[in-house]
């Protein structure tokens, strides 16, 4: 079973796993993260240990778009999470007891997992009739980055990493800033007190190799950043001793950049196919929309898609208009999206075996 290429995780879950801040009193108000992020009680009912964080991330990596993993061997989840099978079963019991999921044990070593209220709790998506809304959003995590998060050996470094990618999502991907900003007050608020001093924070940040981190030490640079970002002023408790970190996610691990690149390549590949075979077949009759192409791109990637399109192109060039009579390609003309999805999955499986 393959993991998802892009794992969508609600910001409220990432915040809950990193630990809620103790810094609640602000200049003119109180700010409680459980209320601010709309975090369900089940996410704060137990302590988030390193193995529990790893197991939730691993389950999300395998879950389908309804939050379900059917008939998976338990050792696959445990191995992906870098834990023992026994640890996995202990944590699954805790998750079930607190209402995060249901687990069905079909056979020794074979389980099915259904995440409870998947869209609301794990994606922060709320459906109201024909509209879909979000309260505090979600973060798209590249599967390569997820593996790096799971590999982090220190639980506090892992917590810091989870908070950082939430901040990158807010500052860079939502607000379109060049860099994300983390303040000392925010970081020390959710980390345990014994590791909340500046040198410890800097050491942990330096261990996150998928981030480009720069420490703001110059007072002019600090003031310039605060002036440019009005909301940043509210994120300081004591600006007489500030620690400000500018953070960028490596392009190779940035889910958004990877998606945009793959989607562009997939569109170009599809349009090239239309152009080459358009003289003897009307592609508009297939009614393949852009969103469907994007969905396949996000799931399987540009390289796998281009391989399937090349196969189609060669079949068209060989059979021309007679391809419509081919039993092998009949499904393409009847249900093109289903055909493409089927061929993409077959190609992905071949690559995994190879």
C-alpha positions as CSV (number, residue, x, y, z in Angstrom):
1,X,0.0,0.0,0.0
2,X,1.4,3.4,-1.0
3,X,1.3,6.5,1.1
4,X,-0.3,9.7,-0.1
5,X,2.0,12.1,-1.9
6,X,0.5,15.1,-0.2
7,X,-0.9,14.7,3.3
8,X,-3.5,17.3,4.3
9,X,-3.6,17.9,8.1
10,X,-5.8,20.3,10.0
11,X,-3.8,23.1,11.7
12,X,-5.7,22.5,14.9
13,X,-4.3,18.9,15.0
14,X,-0.8,20.1,14.4
15,X,-1.1,22.7,17.1
16,X,-2.7,20.2,19.5
17,X,0.2,17.7,18.9
18,X,2.8,20.4,19.4
19,X,1.3,21.3,22.8
20,X,-1.0,24.3,23.6
21,X,0.7,27.5,24.7
22,X,0.8,28.6,28.3
23,X,1.0,32.2,27.1
24,X,-2.6,33.2,27.2
25,X,-2.6,36.7,28.6
26,X,-2.0,39.3,25.8
27,X,-1.8,43.1,26.0
28,X,-5.6,43.7,25.7
29,X,-7.1,40.2,25.8
30,X,-6.8,36.5,26.6
31,X,-6.1,34.0,23.9
32,X,-6.7,30.3,24.5
33,X,-5.6,28.1,21.6
34,X,-8.1,25.4,22.2
35,X,-10.9,27.9,21.5
36,X,-9.0,29.9,18.8
37,X,-8.2,26.8,16.7
38,X,-11.5,25.1,17.5
39,X,-9.6,22.1,18.8
40,X,-12.0,19.2,19.8
41,X,-11.7,17.9,23.3
42,X,-10.5,14.5,22.1
43,X,-7.3,16.0,20.8
44,X,-6.3,17.3,24.3
45,X,-7.6,14.4,26.4
46,X,-4.2,12.7,26.7
47,X,-0.5,13.5,26.4
48,X,1.0,13.7,22.9
49,X,4.1,11.5,23.2
50,X,6.6,11.1,20.3
51,X,5.2,7.7,19.3
52,X,1.6,9.0,19.4
53,X,2.5,11.9,17.1
54,X,4.3,9.5,14.8
55,X,1.4,7.1,14.7
56,X,-1.2,9.8,13.8
57,X,1.1,11.2,11.1
58,X,1.5,7.7,9.7
59,X,-2.2,6.9,9.7
60,X,-2.9,10.2,7.9
61,X,-0.3,9.3,5.3
62,X,-2.1,6.1,4.5
63,X,-5.7,7.2,4.9
64,X,-8.0,7.9,1.9
65,X,-10.0,11.0,1.3
66,X,-12.7,9.7,3.8
67,X,-10.1,9.1,6.6
68,X,-10.2,5.3,6.1
69,X,-7.4,2.7,5.8
70,X,-8.8,-0.7,4.8
71,X,-7.1,-4.1,5.5
72,X,-3.6,-2.9,6.2
73,X,-0.9,-4.9,8.0
74,X,-0.2,-3.3,11.3
75,X,3.6,-3.7,10.9
76,X,3.4,-1.4,7.8
77,X,2.1,1.5,9.9
78,X,4.5,0.7,12.8
79,X,7.5,0.5,10.4
80,X,6.5,3.8,8.7
81,X,6.2,5.4,12.1
82,X,9.6,4.0,13.3
83,X,8.0,2.2,16.3
84,X,7.3,-1.3,17.4
85,X,3.9,-3.0,16.6
86,X,3.3,-3.2,20.4
87,X,3.6,0.5,20.7
88,X,1.2,1.0,17.8
89,X,-1.4,-1.2,19.4
90,X,-1.1,0.6,22.7
91,X,-1.6,3.9,21.1
92,X,-4.5,2.7,18.9
93,X,-6.2,1.7,22.1
94,X,-5.7,5.2,23.5
95,X,-6.9,6.8,20.3
96,X,-10.0,4.6,20.3
97,X,-10.8,5.2,24.0
98,X,-10.7,9.0,23.4
99,X,-12.8,9.0,20.3
100,X,-10.2,9.8,17.6
101,X,-10.8,6.7,15.5
102,X,-12.3,3.2,15.4
103,X,-10.1,0.2,14.7
104,X,-11.4,-3.2,13.4
105,X,-9.1,-6.2,13.8
106,X,-9.9,-8.6,11.0
107,X,-7.1,-11.1,11.6
108,X,-3.8,-11.1,13.7
109,X,-1.8,-8.4,12.1
110,X,-4.5,-7.0,9.8
111,X,-6.6,-4.0,10.7
112,X,-8.9,-1.3,9.3
113,X,-8.9,2.2,10.7
114,X,-11.6,4.8,10.4
115,X,-10.8,8.3,11.7
116,X,-13.7,9.8,13.5
117,X,-15.3,12.9,11.9
118,X,-12.4,13.0,9.4
119,X,-13.3,16.1,7.4
120,X,-14.1,18.2,10.5
121,X,-11.4,17.0,12.8
122,X,-8.5,16.1,10.6
123,X,-9.0,18.4,7.6
124,X,-10.9,21.3,9.3
125,X,-13.5,21.2,6.5
126,X,-17.2,21.8,7.3
127,X,-19.9,20.9,4.8
128,X,-23.1,23.0,4.9
129,X,-25.4,22.0,2.1
130,X,-23.5,22.8,-1.1
131,X,-20.8,24.9,0.5
132,X,-17.6,23.7,2.2
133,X,-16.0,26.0,4.8
134,X,-12.9,26.0,7.0
135,X,-12.3,27.7,10.3
136,X,-8.6,27.6,10.9
137,X,-7.4,25.8,7.8
138,X,-5.2,22.9,7.0
139,X,-1.6,22.4,5.9
140,X,-0.5,20.2,3.0
141,X,2.6,18.2,3.9
142,X,4.8,16.6,1.2
143,X,5.3,12.9,2.0
144,X,9.1,13.4,2.0
145,X,8.7,16.0,4.7
146,X,6.4,13.8,6.7
147,X,9.1,11.1,6.7
148,X,11.6,13.6,8.0
149,X,9.2,14.7,10.7
150,X,8.7,11.1,11.8
151,X,12.5,10.5,11.8
152,X,13.1,13.3,14.4
153,X,14.3,11.6,17.5
154,X,13.7,14.4,20.0
155,X,10.0,15.0,20.8
156,X,10.4,18.7,21.5
157,X,12.2,19.2,18.2
158,X,9.2,17.4,16.6
159,X,6.8,19.7,18.4
160,X,8.8,22.7,17.2
161,X,8.8,21.4,13.7
162,X,4.9,20.9,13.7
163,X,4.4,24.5,14.9
164,X,6.9,25.8,12.3
165,X,5.1,24.3,9.3
166,X,1.8,25.7,10.6
167,X,3.4,29.2,10.7
168,X,4.9,28.7,7.2
169,X,1.4,27.8,5.9
170,X,-0.1,31.0,7.5
171,X,2.7,33.5,6.7
172,X,3.9,32.2,3.3
173,X,1.1,30.2,1.7
174,X,-1.9,32.2,3.0
175,X,-0.5,35.7,3.5
176,X,2.0,35.5,0.7
177,X,5.0,36.7,2.7
178,X,8.4,35.6,1.6
179,X,9.2,34.1,5.0
180,X,7.5,32.9,8.1
181,X,8.2,34.5,11.4
182,X,8.4,32.8,14.8
183,X,8.8,34.7,18.0
184,X,10.5,33.7,21.3
185,X,7.3,34.2,23.2
186,X,5.3,31.9,20.9
187,X,8.0,29.1,21.0
188,X,8.6,29.1,24.7
189,X,4.9,29.2,25.3
190,X,4.2,25.6,24.0
191,X,7.6,24.0,24.7
192,X,8.3,22.5,28.2
193,X,10.0,25.1,30.5
194,X,13.2,23.1,30.7
195,X,13.9,23.5,27.0
196,X,12.4,27.0,26.4
197,X,15.6,29.0,26.7
198,X,17.0,30.7,23.6
199,X,20.1,28.5,23.1
200,X,18.0,25.3,23.3
201,X,15.5,26.7,20.8
202,X,18.3,27.7,18.4
203,X,19.9,24.3,18.7
204,X,16.6,22.5,17.9
205,X,15.9,24.8,14.9
206,X,19.3,24.1,13.5
207,X,18.5,20.4,13.5
208,X,15.5,20.9,11.2
209,X,17.5,20.4,7.9
210,X,14.3,20.9,5.8
211,X,14.1,24.5,7.0
212,X,16.2,27.6,6.1
213,X,16.4,29.5,9.4
214,X,17.9,32.9,10.1
215,X,18.1,34.6,13.5
216,X,17.2,38.2,13.5
217,X,19.8,39.9,15.7
218,X,20.1,43.3,14.1
219,X,17.7,45.9,15.7
220,X,17.0,47.7,12.5
221,X,16.1,44.4,10.8
222,X,13.9,43.6,13.7
223,X,12.0,46.9,13.6
224,X,11.7,46.8,9.8
225,X,10.0,43.4,10.1
226,X,7.6,44.6,12.8
227,X,6.7,47.7,10.8
228,X,5.9,45.6,7.7
229,X,3.8,43.1,9.5
230,X,1.2,44.8,11.6
231,X,-0.2,41.6,13.1
232,X,3.3,40.6,14.3
233,X,3.2,43.3,17.0
234,X,0.5,41.4,18.8
235,X,2.7,38.3,18.9
236,X,5.3,39.8,21.3
237,X,5.1,39.8,25.0
238,X,8.3,41.6,25.9
239,X,10.1,43.2,23.0
240,X,13.0,44.3,25.2
241,X,14.5,40.8,24.8
242,X,13.2,39.5,21.5
243,X,14.2,36.4,19.6
244,X,12.9,36.5,16.1
245,X,13.4,33.7,13.6
246,X,12.8,34.0,9.9
247,X,11.9,30.6,8.4
248,X,11.6,29.2,4.9
249,X,10.7,25.7,3.9
250,X,13.1,24.0,1.5
251,X,11.6,24.0,-2.0
252,X,12.2,20.3,-2.3
253,X,9.9,19.7,0.7
254,X,7.3,22.4,0.0
255,X,4.1,20.7,-0.8
256,X,2.6,23.8,-2.5
257,X,5.5,24.4,-4.8
258,X,5.6,20.7,-5.7
259,X,1.9,20.7,-6.5
260,X,2.1,23.8,-8.7
261,X,5.1,22.3,-10.7
262,X,3.4,19.0,-11.2
263,X,0.0,20.6,-12.1
264,X,1.7,22.7,-14.8
265,X,3.5,19.7,-16.3
266,X,0.3,17.6,-16.2
267,X,-1.7,20.3,-18.1
268,X,1.1,20.7,-20.7
269,X,1.2,17.0,-21.2
270,X,-2.5,16.7,-21.7
271,X,-2.7,19.7,-24.1
272,X,0.2,18.2,-26.1
273,X,-1.8,14.9,-26.4
274,X,-4.9,16.9,-27.6
275,X,-2.7,18.8,-30.1
276,X,-1.1,15.6,-31.6
277,X,-4.3,13.6,-32.0
278,X,-6.8,16.3,-32.5
279,X,-6.8,15.9,-36.2
280,X,-8.6,12.6,-36.0
281,X,-10.3,12.7,-32.6
282,X,-12.4,15.3,-30.8
283,X,-11.0,15.6,-27.3
284,X,-13.6,18.1,-26.2
285,X,-16.2,15.2,-26.3
286,X,-14.4,13.6,-23.4
287,X,-15.1,16.5,-21.1
288,X,-12.1,16.1,-18.9
289,X,-11.9,19.2,-16.7
290,X,-8.8,20.9,-15.2
291,X,-9.8,20.0,-11.6
292,X,-9.8,16.3,-12.5
293,X,-6.3,16.6,-14.0
294,X,-5.1,18.5,-10.9
295,X,-6.5,15.8,-8.6
296,X,-4.7,13.1,-10.5
297,X,-1.5,15.2,-10.5
298,X,-1.6,15.6,-6.7
299,X,-2.2,11.9,-6.2
300,X,0.2,10.4,-8.7
301,X,2.6,13.1,-9.7
302,X,3.6,14.5,-13.1
303,X,6.1,11.8,-14.1
304,X,3.6,9.0,-13.7
305,X,0.9,11.0,-15.5
306,X,3.2,11.8,-18.4
307,X,4.1,8.1,-18.8
308,X,0.4,7.2,-19.1
309,X,-0.2,10.1,-21.6
310,X,2.7,9.0,-23.7
311,X,1.2,5.4,-23.9
312,X,-2.1,6.9,-25.0
313,X,-0.4,9.1,-27.6
314,X,1.5,6.2,-29.1
315,X,-1.8,4.1,-29.2
316,X,-3.6,7.0,-31.0
317,X,-0.8,7.5,-33.5
318,X,-0.7,3.8,-34.2
319,X,-4.5,3.1,-34.5
320,X,-5.6,6.7,-35.2
321,X,-9.5,6.9,-35.3
322,X,-9.7,3.1,-35.1
323,X,-8.6,3.2,-31.4
324,X,-12.3,3.8,-30.4
325,X,-12.9,0.1,-31.4
326,X,-10.0,-1.2,-29.2
327,X,-11.2,-3.2,-26.2
328,X,-8.1,-2.2,-24.3
329,X,-9.0,1.5,-24.6
330,X,-12.8,1.3,-24.6
331,X,-13.0,2.6,-21.1
332,X,-11.0,5.7,-22.0
333,X,-13.8,6.8,-24.4
334,X,-16.6,5.9,-22.0
335,X,-15.1,7.0,-18.7
336,X,-11.8,8.9,-19.4
337,X,-11.2,9.9,-15.7
338,X,-11.7,6.4,-14.4
339,X,-9.5,5.0,-17.2
340,X,-6.7,7.4,-16.5
341,X,-6.9,6.8,-12.7
342,X,-6.8,3.1,-13.3
343,X,-3.7,3.3,-15.6
344,X,-2.0,5.8,-13.2
345,X,-2.5,3.4,-10.3
346,X,-1.1,0.5,-12.3
347,X,2.0,2.5,-13.2
348,X,2.5,3.6,-9.7
349,X,2.3,0.0,-8.5
350,X,4.8,-1.1,-11.1
351,X,7.2,1.6,-10.0
352,X,6.8,0.6,-6.3
353,X,7.6,-3.1,-7.1
354,X,10.6,-2.1,-9.3
